């Protein structure tokens, strides 16, 4: 299961790198267009926004799984190992519950606004929310895996 999670996070990371390149290129072209040609592009601005949002949400599960996200662990450092395991499991469970709530909120939003299109690219909301939904879904599933790893004692030290 851990190997599958690693492969999934590597895939998410590869897609996020593509979004990072699109973000870089769209901003770079915007800068050249504005400074050299004195003309902007609302399509490039929206493409940069979509790329940034997609990049962020696709990297959430990767950073969480690899434990490279911001961790405030001052309390955890002084807890006994057995207590750390249960605190870690409880934290992962809270993250999983948060992920379920966000997925429910996205589904609620999509019920009413699935056909609404973005202003510049004319992209349907459903397409815009795909990377967001995939990122939150993966975070939720990986948090469940984190609960299992914490309880079974297979989790690496933070």
C-alpha positions as CSV (number, residue, x, y, z in Angstrom):
1,X,0.0,0.0,0.0
2,X,2.9,2.3,0.8
3,X,4.4,1.7,-2.6
4,X,1.2,2.6,-4.3
5,X,0.9,5.8,-2.3
6,X,4.5,6.7,-3.3
7,X,3.7,6.1,-7.0
8,X,0.5,8.2,-6.8
9,X,2.3,11.1,-5.1
10,X,5.0,10.9,-7.7
11,X,2.3,11.2,-10.4
12,X,0.7,14.1,-8.6
13,X,4.2,15.7,-8.4
14,X,4.8,15.3,-12.1
15,X,1.5,16.9,-13.0
16,X,2.2,19.7,-10.5
17,X,5.5,20.4,-12.2
18,X,3.6,20.8,-15.5
19,X,1.3,23.3,-13.9
20,X,4.4,25.1,-12.5
21,X,5.9,25.3,-16.0
22,X,2.6,26.6,-17.4
23,X,2.5,29.2,-14.5
24,X,6.0,30.3,-15.2
25,X,5.5,30.6,-19.0
26,X,2.2,32.4,-18.7
27,X,3.6,35.0,-16.3
28,X,6.8,35.4,-18.3
29,X,4.8,36.0,-21.5
30,X,2.6,38.4,-19.7
31,X,5.6,40.4,-18.5
32,X,7.0,40.6,-22.0
33,X,3.7,41.5,-23.5
34,X,3.1,44.3,-21.0
35,X,6.6,45.8,-21.0
36,X,7.5,45.4,-24.7
37,X,4.2,45.4,-26.5
38,X,2.2,47.4,-23.9
39,X,-0.6,44.9,-24.1
40,X,-1.8,42.3,-21.6
41,X,-3.8,39.2,-22.0
42,X,-6.7,38.3,-19.6
43,X,-6.4,34.7,-20.9
44,X,-2.8,34.4,-19.7
45,X,-3.7,35.9,-16.4
46,X,-6.5,33.4,-15.8
47,X,-4.3,30.5,-17.1
48,X,-1.7,31.6,-14.5
49,X,-4.4,31.6,-11.8
50,X,-5.7,28.2,-12.7
51,X,-2.2,26.8,-12.9
52,X,-1.3,28.2,-9.4
53,X,-4.5,26.8,-7.8
54,X,-3.9,23.4,-9.5
55,X,-0.3,23.4,-8.4
56,X,-1.1,24.1,-4.8
57,X,-3.9,21.6,-4.5
58,X,-2.0,18.8,-6.3
59,X,1.0,19.3,-4.0
60,X,-0.9,19.1,-0.7
61,X,-1.1,15.3,-0.6
62,X,2.5,15.0,-1.8
63,X,3.9,17.2,0.9
64,X,1.6,15.6,3.5
65,X,2.6,12.1,2.6
66,X,6.3,13.0,2.5
67,X,6.0,14.9,5.8
68,X,7.5,18.0,4.2
69,X,4.7,20.3,5.1
70,X,4.9,22.8,8.0
71,X,4.7,20.9,11.2
72,X,4.4,22.5,14.6
73,X,5.8,19.8,16.8
74,X,6.9,21.5,20.0
75,X,4.4,19.5,22.0
76,X,5.1,16.2,20.2
77,X,8.8,16.4,20.9
78,X,8.2,16.0,24.6
79,X,5.6,13.2,24.5
80,X,6.4,9.6,25.1
81,X,6.6,7.5,22.0
82,X,3.3,5.6,22.7
83,X,1.4,8.9,23.1
84,X,3.0,10.4,20.0
85,X,1.6,7.5,18.0
86,X,-2.0,8.2,19.1
87,X,-1.7,12.0,18.8
88,X,-0.4,11.4,15.2
89,X,-3.3,9.1,14.5
90,X,-5.8,11.6,15.9
91,X,-4.2,14.4,13.8
92,X,-4.4,12.3,10.7
93,X,-8.0,11.5,11.5
94,X,-8.8,15.2,11.8
95,X,-7.1,15.9,8.5
96,X,-9.2,13.1,6.9
97,X,-12.4,14.6,8.3
98,X,-11.5,18.0,7.0
99,X,-10.8,16.4,3.6
100,X,-14.2,14.8,3.6
101,X,-15.9,18.1,4.5
102,X,-14.1,19.9,1.7
103,X,-15.1,17.2,-0.8
104,X,-18.7,17.6,0.4
105,X,-18.4,21.4,0.0
106,X,-17.1,21.0,-3.5
107,X,-19.9,18.6,-4.4
108,X,-22.4,21.1,-3.0
109,X,-20.9,24.0,-5.0
110,X,-20.8,21.8,-8.2
111,X,-24.5,20.9,-7.9
112,X,-25.4,24.5,-8.6
113,X,-22.4,25.9,-10.5
114,X,-21.1,23.0,-12.6
115,X,-21.9,24.7,-15.9
116,X,-20.6,28.2,-14.9
117,X,-17.6,29.1,-17.0
118,X,-14.5,31.1,-16.1
119,X,-14.5,34.6,-17.6
120,X,-11.4,34.6,-19.8
121,X,-10.8,31.0,-20.7
122,X,-14.5,30.0,-20.9
123,X,-13.5,26.9,-19.0
124,X,-16.4,25.0,-17.1
125,X,-16.2,25.0,-13.3
126,X,-16.1,21.2,-13.4
127,X,-12.8,21.3,-15.3
128,X,-11.4,24.0,-13.0
129,X,-12.3,21.9,-9.9
130,X,-10.7,18.7,-11.1
131,X,-7.2,19.3,-9.7
132,X,-8.7,20.7,-6.5
133,X,-10.9,17.6,-6.0
134,X,-8.1,15.2,-6.9
135,X,-5.7,16.9,-4.5
136,X,-8.2,16.9,-1.6
137,X,-9.3,13.3,-2.3
138,X,-5.7,12.1,-2.3
139,X,-5.0,14.0,0.9
140,X,-8.1,12.3,2.5
141,X,-7.0,8.8,1.4
142,X,-3.4,9.4,2.4
143,X,-4.5,10.7,5.8
144,X,-6.5,7.4,6.3
145,X,-3.3,5.6,5.4
146,X,-1.4,7.8,7.9
147,X,-3.9,6.8,10.6
148,X,-3.2,3.1,9.8
149,X,0.5,3.7,9.8
150,X,0.4,5.6,13.1
151,X,-1.7,3.0,14.9
152,X,0.4,0.1,13.6
153,X,3.7,1.8,14.5
154,X,5.0,1.9,10.9
155,X,5.1,5.7,10.7
156,X,8.5,7.4,10.5
157,X,9.6,9.8,13.2
158,X,8.9,13.5,12.5
